[in-house]
């Protein structure tokens, strides 16, 4: 079976959640001996960085038009087939919400990671919001099938677009194997972490991550805990960052050890999880909870917002606090800090929870469903 994956989202220095998903899924499909993977990306006049991905075949390039121009044409439904000069395949996977016109593909699938733009439009960047409103409904109805990342998002898609559940398959996001390998990199001095022990968060500074609640919860901790533990926030700026930035600055002005370290070098991502006392995910909405599984793979106890999708991701291997409630998060953080046995129990349960997820399962799910449709 020949499968094309559009991997332009990998032609960047810092990978987003969608980019990581695309990379790991494409590599998993390529590892299947019966699958021939063709990864394609836009590289106008060879100005783009080459995607960092390990595949058996060279990448296919579209050098005739800039991705920015093609994406704009596609957004308004006037783009030509993007694969006109590419190899014919059985399936094309579009991993970033929008299907593109094809002429060399038997089937096409759209990956819909979440429906933030419907449920929390106020947290989506304005220009991206309009784009998603145009392309997601069209992509869902034009695709031969939909790939999503959780039962929670599948239910949302069925509800919002009246799609038959059988048209949607689920590929949860297992962590990269790098998190399973011990990483002793010195991160404290390199990133300015002020205490040996720390509470960790990673994600873009965007509203649905609800960092102000986590920062407020940290500020409410007893002084003796704050003296021993700092709050380390990793990740890029994202969009609509004003409230998060204000919360960080206010906490720092008050003398609290709140540090925003920005993007973390890929060589150090596992080190942060492995050296943290706990990982906290205060999101009010997610499509999945990939950082939760990354933390579990790193033997790091987890606290998460009590929302359905994070319950689905973590199972009984995490503690949960009420979303948007700083008192609830503060109490749960104290509970975990003060109970070493509970920390060990969550780590052990996390290892068991990880066994439910694998990229091999995900790739086989896609292959089996494609074979069913082709037959």
Beta strands, then each sheet from edge to edge (+ up, - down):
strand 1: 2-6
strand 2: 36-42
strand 3: 60-62
strand 4: 89-94
strand 5: 105-111
strand 6: 145-148
strand 7: 168-170
strand 8: 197-202
strand 9: 229-234
strand 10: 258-262
strand 11: 278-281
strand 12: 301-305
strand 13: 319-321
sheet 1: 3+ 2+ 1+ 4+ 5+ 6+ 7+
sheet 2: 10+ 9+ 8+ 11+ 12+ 13+
end
